[in-house]
Amino acid sequence: MAGSITPDRLPTAERRRGGPLIVTEDAVLLDDLLRLCAAAGAEPEVHHGVPEHKGGWEGAPLILVGDDAATRVRGSTRRPGVYLVGKDQDDPDVWRRAVEIGAEYVLRLPDAEGWLVERIADVAEGAGDQALTVGVIGGRGGAGASTLACALAVTAARSGQRTVLIDADPLGGGLDVLLGGEHAQGRRWPDFARSKGRVAGSALEESLPELHGLRVLSWDRTDAVVIAPEAMRAVLAAARRGGGAVVVDLPRRVDEGVAEALAQLDLGLLVVPGELRAVAAAARVASMAGMVLQDLRAVVRGPYAPGLDEEWVARALELPLAGELPSEDGLLAVQSGGAPPGGRARGPLARFCTEFWAQALAGRGIS
């Protein structure tokens, strides 16, 4: 693989920003808006009219104007991010007031509460670039998908980028074990299995074990739990909001939770050994994953059966070839000593991952 973009150019999130400006004298509406801000992890600034201090109106990342305050903010500087909020579902004059203050949206509570919490949380966390999110799937058992997933994450983290590695395979043995961090302090999947709604990105990241410069969401050593689609959606969305790189190690079966993970990927890598039975098994995996994931590519590794090479395997699967996964002498011995896959910066596996990130970013139009 070749490319001109290096991993240090991975997208990063903007710095954390302040909470919204609330303008209202309606005590009931204010209580509702404060409750929604708390749910989004935001600390708002509250005024009865346009703030008198410099930059109070123009500098606020989001402005929530109560119906009662529309006349008091009329004539203020027109700007994006102004929402007119009220509780009267049948007010015929609401659109006129919205036009007068230049509001982008008219929101009626409680109907718009879920949507508004999302917008407030975006403001509180800083709605920067979404992480480049890559999923890795084995074409058959033992294909090396988990090793590649760890190496991709370690390579991205080594460049100084914010990186999250998510283990979505409850039967895979745990990526924290593969990284030598099974005893590291932090939350595992069972803590998030029942999550619904929005998970704050900063809270997720701070709660996870940190290994080799990246955050890892893996499994504990108790019985496997089922991850509901809502939980997978909430956790992956939170991980992606922080920017940088997110790598997801996926199982070969596709249930509702895995389908949700596939739907949030930018691209997927199907790791396929160069043998006929592996190609046949990988074809079934590709068929299932391809029903959800639009960009699925083959990563092929040797040794090869007679007459096969990486291009033959990719053609047989009707997938683009992402590259040939190199072998690395002494990898198991290095891992037993505590070094992660891809931990040797000049090793063939790390070089493969570095070039992969370059090519993926170039295809995304990031420079």
N, C-alpha and C positions, 0 to 999 in steps of 0.2 A: 504494500500500500504506500501511497505517497500523498503529501499534502503540505501546504505552506502555513497552516495554522497549528500552533503548539498548544499544549494543555493549559499554559498560563493565560490563554485567552478565553477560557471558559467563562460563560456569563455569570456575573455575580449580582446579588440583590443590592438594592439601594439600602442606605442606612435607615435604621428605625426612625420613623417620623412620629409627630405628635398626634393627639386625638382630634376629634372634630370640634367645631364651634357650634354650640347650640344657642339659638336665639328664640326665647319664648318667655311669657309670664304665666302660661297655663300650667298650674301645678300638677295636674293629672298627666298631661302630655309630657312634662319634664320628667316625672317619675318613670314613665315608660321609656323615654329616650335614655335616661341614665341606666336603666336596667339593661337595655340593649347594648349600650357601650360597655357595661361590665361584662356581659356575655362575650363581647368581642375582644376583651382585654385592652380597652382604650380608656384614657382619662380625658374627658372633654373639658372644654372651657365654656362656661355658661354666662350669657348676657341677656338683658331685656331688649336691647336694640343693637345697632351697629357699634362695635367696640370703639372706644375713643383712642386707645393706644395705637401707635403706629404699627401698621402691618397686621392688626388684629383681624381685619376682614380679608384683605388681599392675601395675607400669608397663611391663612388657615387651609389645611389640606382638604377639608370637607366642611360644608356649612349646612346645618339642619335648621331651617326656619319654620317655626310653628305658624299655623294658620293665623293665630292671634297677633303675630308680629309682622305680618306681610306689609302692612301700611308703614310700619316704623323703619323698615329697611329699604323701602322704595326710594329710588334715586341713588342708591349706593353703587359702587363700581361693579360693572357687569364682569362676570368671571365664570369659568366652569366650576362644577362641583357644588352647586347650590341646589338643595332639595327642599321643596315645600312639603311639610309633614303635618297631617291632621288626623282626626278620628271620625269626622262626619262623612259618611259614605255617600250622602245625597246632596252635598253642597253644590249648587249650580254655578257659583261664582269662582270656584277654586281655580279654574283654568285662566280666568282673567287676571287673578292675583299672581299666578305663576308667571304669566307673560310680563307683568309689570315689574317683577323683581329679577327676571331672567333666569328662572329656575330650570334646571335640566330635567328634573323629574318631579312628579306629584305623587306622593306616597300616602296611602290611607292605612292606618293601623287598626286592628292587628294584622290585616291581610299581608302587608308588605314587611312584616317583622323579620322573617328569615332572610329575605333579599337584603334588607338594610343592615343586618348584622354582618353579612358577608362584606358589604362595602366599607363599613366602619372598621372591620378587621383588616381589610386591605390597607387602609390608611394607617392603622396602628402599627402594622408590621412593615409597611413600606412595600408597595406593589411594584417590585422590580421585575427583572427578567425571570421567567420560569426556568427551572433547571432543565438541562438536557437530560432526558430520562431514557435509559437504555435497559432493556430486559434481556436476560440470558436464559436459554432453554436448552436442555440436553435432548439430542435426537434419540438417544436411548440411555438406559441407566449406565452410569460410569463414563459418560462421554467427556466429562471434564468441565461441565457448565459452571459448577460452583467455583472451581479454581479460576476460571476466566472471569467470573463476576468479581471475585475478590481482587484479582490482579488489576482489573479495570478501575475499581474503586481506589486501590492503593496508589495506582499511577496518577489518577486525578488529584488525590490528596497530597501526594508528594510535590506537586507543582504549587502548593499553597492554596488550592481552591477548596471552598466549602463542599464537602462530599458526604452523601448519605448512602449507605448500603443496606438494602432491605431484603431480608430472607423471607420469601413468600412460600417456601416449601417446608411444611411442618414435619415431613418425613425425611428430610435431608441430613439430619444430624447436627445442624446448627452452624451457621457461618462464623459465629463467635468462636467456636471450637477450632475451625480452620484457621482463624486469625490468632489463635492462642490466647483468647480472652474470655473463656467460658466462666471465669470467676470474677470478671470485671463488674463493678457496681453499675446499676442502671436498669431501666425498664426493658421488659421483653414483650413479645406479642400478647401473651395472656392479659397484660395490663390494658391493652387497647382493643381486645377482641369484641367488646360490646359498644365501641364508640359509635356515636351517631352525630350528625351535624358537623360543625366545623371544629377541627383541632388546630390550636394555635401553633404555627410553625416554630416559633422560638421556644415555646414550652416543650414541643416534641423533641427538638434537637438537644436542648439542655438536659432532658431526662434520659437520653440514650447513652450506653457505654461508648467511650471514646477509645479507639484502638488504631494505632498507626496513623494518627492525624485525621481520622474520619469517624463518623458516627454510625453505629451498627444497630439495626433492629432485627433481632433474631429470636430464638425460642429458649425457654427455660428447659429444665430436665424433667418436668412433669409430663402428664399425658398430653397428647396433641389436642389442640383446640381448633374449632372451625372458625375461620375468619369470615364474618358476614360481609356481603358486598358493601354495605354502608360503612363498615369499619375500614375496609381496604380503601374505599374512595376517600374517606376523611384523612387517613394517615398519609396516603400517597400525595394527596393535594397539599397537605401541610408540608411534606418534605420538598415538594417541587417549588413551593412559593419562595423558598429561601435562595433560589438561584444556584449556580454551580453545576454539579453533576449528581444525579441520582441513579444508582444501579440496582436492579431488581433481579434476584435469583428466583426463577420460576420453576414450578413442577411441570412434569410432562402431561399431567391430566389437566383438563380445563373445567373447573366448576364455576359457580357464580362469582366467588371472590377472585379467582384467577382471571376470569373474563373482565372484571372491573379493573384489575391491574393492567391487563393487556390494553384496555381502552385508553389508559393514561400514558402509555409509552410513546416516545417519539420514534423509536425504532427497536427492533428485536434482533437478537443474534441466536441462530439455531446451530448448536455445536454438534458436528456429525463426524464420527470416525470413518475412515476410508475403507469400509467393507460393505458388502452387499446387504447383509441383514440389518446393519445400522442405517443404511440408506432407506430400506423399506420401512423400518420403524420411524425414522425421521419424517418420511412422507406423510404418515398418519398424524404426527405431531404438527407438522406444518399446515396440514389441512384444517385441523381444529383451531390452531392459533390464528391462521389466516382469515378466519371468519370474523375476527375482531380487529386484529392488528394489520394495518395496511402496509407497513414497511418492515418486512421480515427478510433477513439476509442469512446466508450460510457461512459458517466458519468451519472449515474442514481441517481435520488433523490426521496425520499418518500414525502408524505405517499403513500403506495401501495394499489392498488386494490386487492381484495381477490385472493389468489393464485399466486400473482406476487411478485418477489423480484428482486434485481439488476442483478443477474445471468440470470434469466429468460428473462429479458428485453434485455440483451446483446446477448443472444442466438437467440432471436426472430429477432433481427436486423442483426445477423451474423457479429457482430463487437467485437473486443477485449474489455474487461471491464477495463476501466482506474480507476474505483473506484466508491464508493457511496458518493455522495455529502451530507455532513451533514447539518442538520438544525442548526441554531444559534439563540437562544432566544435573543430577544431585538435588532435584527439587524436593523430593520427599525428605531427604536428609536435612536440608535447610529448614523445611517447615517443622521438623521434629525439634529443631533447635530454637524455635520461636519466631523465625522469620516468616512473613506472609507471602503468599503467591504474588509475584511481581515486585517483591521487596528489593531484589537486586536491580538497581537502576539501569545497569548496562547488560543485563541478561536478555536473552531473546524474547521471553514472555513480556517483560517490561517494554521492550522496543516495539513489539507488536501492538501493545495497548496504547503507547504514545502515538503511533501512527494511526491507529484506529480513531482516537479522539480528534486528531487533525483532520482526517477525512470526513468524519461525521459533522464536525463544525463547519467545514467548508461547504458541505451539502446543505447546511442550515442557513448559509449566508452570513455567518458571523466572522468578522475580521478583527 
